[in-house]
Amino acid sequence: MPDIDSSFLAMPARGLAAAALDRARELGAEHADFRLERIRTGRIRVRDARLDSTSDSEDVGLCVRVVHDGTWGFASGIARTAESARELAEQAVATAQVARVLSSQPVVLAPEQVYDDVVWVSSYDINPFDVPDADRVGRLVELSERLMAADGVDHVDAAVTYVLENKFYADTAGTMTTQQRVRIEAEFTAVNVDRGAGAFSSMRTLAPPVARGWEYLTGTGWDFDAEIAELPGLLMEHAKAPSVEAGRYDLVIHPSNLWLTIHESIGHATELDRALGYEAAYAGTSFATLDQLGSLQYGSPVMNVVGDRTVEHGLATIGYDDEGVLGQQFDIVRDGVLVGYQLNRQMAQANADALGAAGGRSNGCAFADSAGHIPLQRMANVSLQPAPDGPSLDELVARVERGILVKGDRSWSIDMQRFNFQFTGQQFHRIENGRVVGQLRDVAYQAKTTDFWGSMEAVGGPQTFELGGALNCGKGQPGQIAAVSHGCPAALFRDVNVLNTKAEGGR
């Protein structure tokens, strides 16, 4: 396990926490917690194999959250002194006192074990910030030059984002955690320009963002060299491919596309705060309401979905969440039936009776994207499980007489209840009589959530399982951004409605 960054450990976290929590107790808080956070973000962009821009930013702050007279209070700042920490506790209590008249139900937190001075670091080899600038830029330029040299590639965009996140947490119950996470995302996009037709085509690498270090760009966890070599041929085939005929098709969906459908139609739909209406003003509610727990047929019997804060290299993987709750794995859909939600401590306690066996304890889904924000109920790594002895991708394709193999994510649209949607992708490979025979263009698949997952006939085996994900899942007011992964195998869906996006756009 890598060491916690020494410059973060040098900050006076324990003294600041003691000052803040002692003052919150003196003022009568039933609960108080303290966070000291540092988030360092680096970005590099290369265009046509030339450096376009670089940035290296750092956000450091501290905050105090309290429950006082059954009401939340919160305050944050940047001055790292004991006096400032005490003042933040006072401001948080004062905020709770003002907000008390607006609170109809007292805040009570689900109980959690105390974790005394524990340390957790995510799984990675090389901190990207330890890599010399010339090496980071050089790797992007090298791979971009290979793409630029290929026939049919007129332009190349390349970008990498890497993050080092440190958090210190302490609360009045006695939990104290120090954590460090590293994550990275790299993308290469090749563009073909047909000047005669006044048109262009583009295709992007399928490499997902992951909780790894710089080793990800040099062959650990993903083979960028092999994908860069393959990309120009796929792009040229795509540029010449025929437009899809709208209709109903069997779909074999690769994890590089299916992760996003999981995110939008399952991940967000099973956040309990959304299902209860707390997100209605910003991002909508959910069709998967609490009264349907244990009875909603979310999908076919081969559908098993878990929330997981523990999977290695998951973007939402943590040791302990921002309420001091241990990372866990938990069921959301079992044998096609809704059996659980994503919970923080307040939601778990307030809805314990309705949640039944799934309630009474948080499953570790509280997260704030900086010390300047209060923790929200945020998404775990929500993942569709493979079949232990399930088929390979080729075996899934072999089951299809007329269909499409879908790879890579692109655009999507879903309604405010997470029920009606359509998704496109990067690559659409036509399947005839069990064989892939070429690409198609202008493809989108459209369905209702329960119809779509109900049409899932088979999920692939563990050999087809991949973690996809995003660094920029948005939620809340004020808005916050969280990184999250979604694992899944390849899967076979029968008789899905496919749209021609060019025709739908009136072109």
C-alpha angles and dihedrals in degrees: 000000000000117000123258107261107271094221090059092047088053091065113099095247099149095048092048092049093049092051093049098043095045090052092048090053091049089054093053103257113166089208135008134177133186132206132190111190139181121185119184118190127189127189134184126184125190124186122194089348093304126110110257104174145339132195137181117188134173130200117194127175148131133227144184126213123189142181105217121173088348094305134109120245127179139180134170138187145159105235108104100208132115090241091054091048091053091048090052090054089051092049092048092052091046090052091052091051092053092046094048094091090056095052116095097177125040116243111246120174124218111247120261134184117260115251109198116209099328127169129211131179126184121243112270140121109211126033103225090220089062091060114094115253091240091056094048094048091040093058092054092046092048094053092042091053090054090054093045090053093057122099113261097019111117102166137015130199119193130179139168129192122190130181136195111195123188125183133180115191132183133167140186092258090066103258115140123177135176116194141176128194131182125194136173141188127190127182133182120190122191119201129201118196120203099197094180092057095034090235139116138200129204137189130188133206115263096223108131127218110263144181093255135107134242090300086080090072093050102051110287111121095354136040103223091169092059094045093049089052091052099042101078093054092049091048094052092047089051092049091056097038122118121251114260121256107235115242143090120318141169108247131208103196120200120218090248087069104026095060091072093050088052091049095052103034101034110014097053094032092059098049099115095215089057092046088052093051102255093127096045096111095053117020104005137247132277138259088216095082124182094251088066096057108130094012110054110107096218095174147328123318091262090064114105118162128182135188108225130186092170109056113122114257092007113147092224093043113124139161093227130001127234091276094053095259119147116247112258146176117234140171121258102164122017122186088345096307126113106246106157150016137215109262144187123200096270095048093045092053099040093051100033095122095049092044093053111180090003093058141062094072133054115246091216103266102139117115139158120195093217142359087263092069135064116239115266130194099269136182124276121212094288109200140179109227123233123234109258092232096021127149128271122248091261091051091052090050090049090062092061125087097180120010151099133263108216122204133175131015127261127147129356143176130200133169127248093263093050090241111106117047150153129201135189129191148197102261132025115189117193116232122206124174093344097312135099106240106172145313133291132204137217096031128159128162119216132192149129112270098245093042091051096049089040089059092057104116100175142007122208127247127263090275089069096047118116136167114237125174152133139256094212114056106154129212143147140031111292085036123248132191125219134181117231138172129211120197124200143151124238109278139197120229122186129220100354122172112251122196129203101232093199092055092042088055092054094249 
